[in-house]
């Protein structure tokens, strides 16, 4: 039994289309179809119910899917362990990162990566939280950076940093004359946010009502910044995203009555043999980011 045939089956389930699954596996559609039939013959059970050009998963296929996915994860772990035991570089290290972290920490990641993994190549994937955890679990990513905590036994997580939020307003906005505001002052203004921001904001009890009149516009923080710069909308911005982004058309204002913040975590699979080295990498990244945030906090 070839692990490649198991990968063909999992890809087919993910895409539910023979042609798309074949393209994802970089093989022809007939090849993928033939190999899945051979897998069924070898197992002695049908994995699919075929009806004309369509198909569905058979009960046995549905039952075996998590078993096959686990086998592929273990094979991937075995391959990584073999490379490590031979003192060979693991090649490309894939790191997933959620969109609202994005470019604000790219320089820190790349700089530390070159120091820690001089013989490896880094590849960043910008994906949402659910896809990131799924890709990490399947071994498609070695590391993930996202807003947490997640508290999932399948993953090891280490907090990298915590950053405060500030309010961004256009310089012609009535609030632009303030150096600090209270959350209650925002009830009279047009508050917009990224779609994921409300669940990531750590609001103190009693302050949740501020979100009731907020509009979710986009999951791209730079789109939100553009709208603030060119309208009377206001929005929260993580402090790190404002560094090097001090534009004359936007005023960033401190929020004085609430510890409005988010925590960023480094995620990896619990049993990853490179955990200690990845953890050290995360510590160094955290140190660089904290150093960037510290001068700003001292001036608040």
C-alpha positions as CSV (number, residue, x, y, z in Angstrom):
1,X,0.0,0.0,0.0
2,X,1.4,3.4,-1.1
3,X,1.1,6.4,1.1
4,X,0.7,8.4,-2.1
5,X,-2.6,6.5,-2.8
6,X,-3.8,7.5,0.6
7,X,-2.9,11.1,-0.2
8,X,-4.9,10.9,-3.4
9,X,-7.9,9.7,-1.4
10,X,-7.7,12.5,1.1
11,X,-7.2,15.1,-1.6
12,X,-10.4,13.7,-3.4
13,X,-12.4,14.0,-0.1
14,X,-11.1,17.6,0.3
15,X,-12.1,18.7,-3.2
16,X,-14.9,16.3,-3.9
17,X,-13.9,16.5,-7.5
18,X,-11.6,14.2,-9.4
19,X,-10.1,16.8,-11.7
20,X,-9.4,19.3,-8.9
21,X,-8.0,16.6,-6.6
22,X,-5.7,15.5,-9.5
23,X,-4.5,19.0,-10.1
24,X,-3.8,19.4,-6.4
25,X,-1.7,16.2,-6.4
26,X,0.0,17.2,-9.7
27,X,-1.2,14.0,-11.5
28,X,-3.7,13.4,-14.3
29,X,-7.3,12.7,-13.5
30,X,-7.2,9.1,-14.9
31,X,-4.1,8.3,-12.8
32,X,-5.8,9.5,-9.6
33,X,-9.0,7.6,-10.4
34,X,-7.0,4.3,-11.2
35,X,-4.9,4.5,-8.0
36,X,-8.0,5.0,-5.8
37,X,-9.6,2.0,-7.4
38,X,-6.4,0.0,-6.7
39,X,-6.5,1.2,-3.1
40,X,-10.1,-0.1,-2.8
41,X,-9.1,-3.4,-4.3
42,X,-6.2,-3.7,-1.9
43,X,-8.4,-2.9,1.1
44,X,-11.2,-5.1,-0.2
45,X,-13.9,-2.5,0.5
46,X,-15.4,0.4,-1.4
47,X,-14.3,3.9,-0.4
48,X,-16.7,5.6,-2.8
49,X,-20.2,5.3,-4.2
50,X,-19.9,6.1,-7.9
51,X,-23.0,7.3,-9.8
52,X,-22.2,8.2,-13.4
53,X,-19.7,11.0,-13.3
54,X,-20.5,11.8,-9.7
55,X,-19.6,10.1,-6.4
56,X,-20.0,10.2,-2.7
57,X,-18.1,8.7,0.3
58,X,-19.2,5.2,1.2
59,X,-19.9,4.5,5.0
60,X,-16.5,2.6,5.1
61,X,-14.8,5.5,3.3
62,X,-16.2,7.9,5.9
63,X,-15.1,5.6,8.7
64,X,-11.6,5.2,7.4
65,X,-11.0,8.8,6.5
66,X,-9.7,10.0,10.0
67,X,-7.6,6.8,10.2
68,X,-6.0,7.5,6.8
69,X,-5.4,11.2,7.8
70,X,-3.7,10.0,11.0
71,X,-1.5,7.6,9.1
72,X,-0.3,10.4,6.8
73,X,0.5,12.6,9.8
74,X,2.6,9.9,11.3
75,X,4.4,9.2,8.0
76,X,5.2,12.9,7.8
77,X,6.5,12.9,11.4
78,X,8.6,9.9,10.6
79,X,10.1,11.6,7.6
80,X,10.9,14.7,9.6
81,X,12.5,12.6,12.4
82,X,14.6,10.7,9.8
83,X,15.9,13.9,8.4
84,X,16.7,15.3,11.9
85,X,18.5,12.1,12.9
86,X,20.7,12.3,9.8
87,X,21.5,15.9,10.8
88,X,20.1,17.1,7.5
89,X,18.2,20.4,7.2
90,X,14.5,19.9,7.0
91,X,14.3,22.1,3.9
92,X,11.4,24.5,3.7
93,X,9.8,25.5,7.0
94,X,6.3,26.5,6.4
95,X,4.8,29.1,8.8
96,X,1.2,30.1,8.8
97,X,0.2,33.6,9.9
98,X,-3.3,35.2,10.3
99,X,-4.0,38.2,8.1
100,X,-4.3,40.8,10.9
101,X,-0.7,40.0,12.0
102,X,0.7,40.0,8.4
103,X,3.4,42.3,7.4
104,X,3.7,43.9,10.9
105,X,6.0,41.1,12.1
106,X,7.5,39.8,8.8
107,X,10.9,41.5,9.4
108,X,11.2,40.1,12.9
109,X,10.4,36.6,11.6
110,X,12.8,36.7,8.7
111,X,15.7,38.2,10.7
112,X,15.4,35.6,13.5
113,X,14.9,32.7,11.0
114,X,18.1,33.5,9.3
115,X,20.0,33.2,12.6
116,X,18.2,30.1,13.8
117,X,17.9,28.2,10.6
118,X,20.7,29.3,8.2
119,X,20.4,26.2,6.1
120,X,16.6,26.3,5.7
121,X,14.1,28.3,3.7
122,X,11.1,30.0,5.2
123,X,7.8,30.1,3.5
124,X,5.0,32.2,5.0
125,X,1.3,31.4,4.3
126,X,-1.4,34.0,5.2
127,X,-4.5,32.0,6.2
128,X,-7.4,32.4,8.6
129,X,-7.3,30.8,12.0
130,X,-9.4,27.7,11.1
131,X,-7.4,26.9,8.0
132,X,-4.1,27.5,9.9
133,X,-4.9,25.0,12.6
134,X,-6.1,22.4,10.1
135,X,-2.9,22.8,8.0
136,X,-0.8,22.6,11.1
137,X,-2.5,19.5,12.2
138,X,-2.0,17.8,8.8
139,X,1.7,18.7,8.8
140,X,1.3,21.2,5.9
141,X,2.7,23.9,8.3
142,X,5.4,23.5,10.9
143,X,4.5,26.6,12.8
144,X,1.6,29.0,13.1
145,X,1.2,32.5,14.5
146,X,-2.3,33.6,15.6
147,X,-4.3,35.4,18.2
148,X,-4.9,33.2,21.2
149,X,-4.9,31.3,23.5
150,X,-6.4,28.3,21.6
151,X,-6.2,25.6,24.4
152,X,-6.1,22.5,22.1
153,X,-4.3,19.4,23.3
154,X,-3.1,18.7,19.7
155,X,-1.0,21.8,19.7
156,X,1.7,23.3,21.9
157,X,1.4,27.1,22.2
158,X,3.8,29.7,23.5
159,X,2.8,33.4,24.0
160,X,5.0,35.7,21.9
161,X,3.7,39.1,23.0
162,X,0.7,41.1,24.1
163,X,0.0,44.4,22.5
164,X,-2.4,47.2,23.3
165,X,-5.0,48.7,20.9
166,X,-5.2,52.4,20.1
167,X,-7.9,54.3,18.3
168,X,-7.2,55.7,14.9
169,X,-9.1,58.7,13.6
170,X,-8.7,61.1,10.7
171,X,-6.9,64.4,11.7
172,X,-10.1,66.3,10.8
173,X,-12.2,64.2,13.1
174,X,-13.5,65.8,16.4
175,X,-11.6,63.2,18.5
176,X,-8.2,64.1,16.9
177,X,-7.6,66.8,19.5
178,X,-7.6,64.1,22.3
179,X,-4.4,62.4,23.5
180,X,-6.5,59.7,25.3
181,X,-10.2,58.8,25.3
182,X,-12.6,56.6,27.3
183,X,-14.5,53.8,25.4
184,X,-17.8,55.4,26.3
185,X,-16.8,58.4,24.1
186,X,-17.1,56.2,21.0
187,X,-20.8,55.6,21.2
188,X,-21.5,58.8,19.2
189,X,-19.0,57.9,16.5
190,X,-18.8,55.6,13.5
191,X,-16.8,52.6,14.7
192,X,-15.7,50.0,12.2
193,X,-13.6,46.9,12.7
194,X,-12.2,43.9,10.9
195,X,-14.5,40.9,11.0
196,X,-12.3,38.9,13.4
197,X,-11.5,41.8,15.7
198,X,-14.5,41.6,18.1
199,X,-13.6,38.0,19.2
200,X,-10.0,39.0,19.7
201,X,-10.5,42.2,21.8
202,X,-10.1,41.5,25.5
203,X,-12.6,44.0,26.8
204,X,-13.1,44.5,30.5
205,X,-16.5,43.6,32.0
206,X,-19.1,46.2,31.2
207,X,-17.4,47.5,28.0
208,X,-18.8,44.9,25.6
209,X,-21.6,47.2,24.6
210,X,-19.2,49.4,22.7
211,X,-19.2,46.6,20.0
212,X,-22.9,46.7,19.5
213,X,-22.9,49.6,17.2
214,X,-19.6,48.7,15.4
215,X,-19.7,47.7,11.8
216,X,-17.5,44.8,10.5
217,X,-16.1,45.9,7.2
218,X,-13.2,43.7,6.1
219,X,-10.7,41.3,7.4
220,X,-7.9,43.4,6.0
221,X,-6.5,45.9,8.5
222,X,-5.1,48.1,5.8
223,X,-8.5,48.4,4.2
224,X,-9.8,49.6,7.6
225,X,-6.9,52.1,7.9
226,X,-7.7,53.5,4.4
227,X,-11.3,54.0,5.4
228,X,-10.3,55.8,8.6
229,X,-7.9,58.0,6.6
230,X,-10.5,59.0,4.1
231,X,-13.7,59.3,6.1
232,X,-15.2,60.1,9.6
233,X,-15.0,56.4,10.6
234,X,-12.9,55.4,13.6
235,X,-11.3,52.0,14.4
236,X,-9.1,50.2,16.8
237,X,-5.5,49.3,15.7
238,X,-3.0,47.0,17.4
239,X,-0.1,49.1,18.5
240,X,2.4,47.2,16.4
241,X,0.5,48.0,13.2
242,X,1.0,51.8,13.9
243,X,4.8,51.7,14.2
244,X,6.3,53.0,11.0
245,X,2.7,53.9,9.9
246,X,2.6,57.3,11.5
247,X,0.8,59.2,8.7
248,X,-0.1,62.8,8.9
249,X,-3.7,62.0,7.9
250,X,-4.3,59.7,10.9
251,X,-4.1,60.4,14.6
252,X,-3.6,57.4,17.0
253,X,-5.2,57.9,20.4
254,X,-4.6,56.0,23.6
255,X,-7.6,54.3,25.4
256,X,-7.2,55.2,29.0
257,X,-9.9,53.3,30.8
258,X,-9.6,49.8,29.4
259,X,-6.8,47.2,28.9
260,X,-7.7,46.7,25.3
261,X,-5.2,44.2,24.0
262,X,-4.6,41.0,22.1
263,X,-2.2,38.1,22.7
264,X,-0.2,36.5,19.9
265,X,0.9,32.9,20.2
266,X,3.3,30.6,18.4
267,X,1.7,27.2,17.6
268,X,3.2,23.8,16.7
269,X,2.2,20.2,16.9
270,X,2.5,18.8,20.4
271,X,4.8,15.9,19.4
272,X,7.0,17.8,17.0
273,X,10.6,16.7,17.4
274,X,11.8,20.2,16.6
275,X,9.7,21.7,19.4
276,X,12.6,23.0,21.5
277,X,14.3,24.6,18.5
278,X,11.0,26.2,17.4
279,X,10.4,27.4,20.9
280,X,13.8,29.1,21.0
281,X,13.0,30.7,17.6
282,X,9.7,32.0,19.1
283,X,11.5,33.4,22.2
284,X,13.9,35.4,20.0
285,X,11.1,36.7,17.8
286,X,9.2,37.7,21.0
287,X,12.3,39.6,22.2
288,X,12.6,41.6,19.0
289,X,8.9,42.5,19.0
290,X,8.9,43.5,22.7
291,X,11.9,45.7,22.0
292,X,9.9,47.5,19.3
293,X,6.9,47.9,21.5
294,X,8.7,49.0,24.7
295,X,9.7,52.6,23.7
296,X,6.1,53.3,22.5
297,X,4.7,52.1,25.8
298,X,7.1,54.2,27.8
299,X,5.9,57.3,26.0
300,X,2.3,56.6,26.7
